[in-house]
């Protein structure tokens, strides 16, 4: 370090650099804060309406032996996140299959 840099630091040790060049702050919600927005539930309701149009209750739920989804199914954390994630993946896979079946496409680019 040069003499001019020492003067700027007033002889103090340089501060350690934070990862990524700056410190990241994480806001924590207090116990009384409502961290769930009503928009999440409205979005899930819209998704459920669209799934019902696709008749997912008989073609998806019966095949996978699950109860029809609730408006909180993917809007809130589940007791078992692994099961929630598996249900999400199964639903997305089923939806992709429906797209292929309804459009008659079997491979990308056909």
C-alpha positions as CSV (number, residue, x, y, z in Angstrom):
1,X,0.0,0.0,0.0
2,X,1.2,3.5,-0.7
3,X,1.6,6.3,1.8
4,X,-1.5,8.1,0.4
5,X,-3.6,4.9,0.9
6,X,-2.4,4.6,4.5
7,X,-3.5,8.2,5.1
8,X,-7.0,7.5,3.7
9,X,-7.4,4.5,6.0
10,X,-5.9,6.3,9.0
11,X,-3.8,3.2,9.8
12,X,-6.8,1.0,10.3
13,X,-6.8,-2.5,8.8
14,X,-8.8,-2.7,5.6
15,X,-12.4,-4.0,5.9
16,X,-12.9,-7.5,4.5
17,X,-14.7,-7.6,1.2
18,X,-18.1,-9.1,1.2
19,X,-19.0,-11.8,-1.2
20,X,-20.0,-10.4,-4.6
21,X,-18.6,-7.0,-3.6
22,X,-21.4,-5.9,-1.4
23,X,-23.3,-7.1,1.7
24,X,-26.7,-8.6,1.1
25,X,-29.3,-7.9,3.7
26,X,-32.2,-10.3,4.3
27,X,-35.3,-8.9,5.8
28,X,-36.9,-11.1,8.4
29,X,-40.6,-10.9,9.0
30,X,-41.8,-10.6,12.5
31,X,-44.3,-13.0,14.0
32,X,-47.2,-10.6,13.4
33,X,-46.4,-9.9,9.7
34,X,-48.6,-11.5,7.0
35,X,-46.0,-12.8,4.5
36,X,-48.5,-14.3,2.2
37,X,-50.1,-12.1,-0.4
38,X,-53.7,-12.5,-1.5
39,X,-52.4,-12.4,-5.1
40,X,-50.9,-15.8,-4.6
41,X,-54.2,-17.3,-3.7
42,X,-56.0,-15.6,-6.6
43,X,-53.4,-16.9,-9.0
44,X,-53.8,-20.5,-7.6
45,X,-57.6,-20.1,-8.0
46,X,-57.1,-19.1,-11.7
47,X,-54.8,-22.1,-12.2
48,X,-57.4,-24.4,-10.7
49,X,-60.1,-23.0,-13.0
50,X,-58.0,-23.7,-16.0
51,X,-57.1,-27.2,-14.8
52,X,-60.8,-27.9,-14.3
53,X,-61.5,-27.0,-17.9
54,X,-58.9,-29.6,-18.9
55,X,-60.8,-32.1,-16.7
56,X,-57.7,-32.7,-14.5
57,X,-59.9,-34.1,-11.7
58,X,-60.6,-37.3,-13.6
59,X,-57.6,-37.6,-16.0
60,X,-54.8,-36.5,-13.6
61,X,-56.0,-36.9,-10.0
62,X,-57.5,-40.4,-10.5
63,X,-54.4,-41.7,-12.4
64,X,-52.0,-40.4,-9.7
65,X,-54.3,-41.3,-6.8
66,X,-54.3,-37.8,-5.3
67,X,-57.2,-35.6,-4.1
68,X,-58.0,-32.5,-6.3
69,X,-55.7,-29.6,-5.5
70,X,-56.8,-26.9,-3.1
71,X,-56.2,-23.2,-3.6
72,X,-53.4,-23.4,-1.1
73,X,-51.7,-26.5,-2.7
74,X,-48.8,-24.6,-4.2
75,X,-49.4,-21.2,-2.6
76,X,-48.2,-22.2,0.9
77,X,-45.3,-24.4,2.1
78,X,-46.4,-28.0,2.7
79,X,-45.7,-30.1,5.7
80,X,-43.7,-32.4,3.4
81,X,-42.1,-30.3,0.6
82,X,-40.9,-33.4,-1.2
83,X,-44.4,-34.6,-1.8
84,X,-45.5,-31.1,-2.8
85,X,-42.7,-30.9,-5.3
86,X,-43.4,-34.3,-6.7
87,X,-47.1,-33.4,-7.1
88,X,-46.0,-30.2,-9.0
89,X,-43.7,-32.2,-11.3
90,X,-46.4,-34.8,-11.9
91,X,-48.8,-32.0,-12.8
92,X,-46.4,-30.3,-15.2
93,X,-45.5,-33.6,-16.8
94,X,-49.2,-34.3,-17.3
95,X,-49.8,-30.9,-18.8
96,X,-46.9,-31.4,-21.2
97,X,-48.5,-34.7,-22.2
98,X,-51.8,-33.0,-22.8
99,X,-50.2,-30.4,-25.0
100,X,-48.6,-33.2,-27.1
101,X,-51.8,-35.2,-27.2
102,X,-54.0,-32.3,-28.2
103,X,-51.6,-30.9,-30.8
104,X,-50.5,-34.3,-32.2
105,X,-46.9,-33.4,-31.8
106,X,-44.5,-36.0,-30.5
107,X,-41.1,-34.3,-30.9
108,X,-39.9,-30.7,-30.8
109,X,-40.0,-29.0,-34.2
110,X,-42.6,-31.2,-35.8
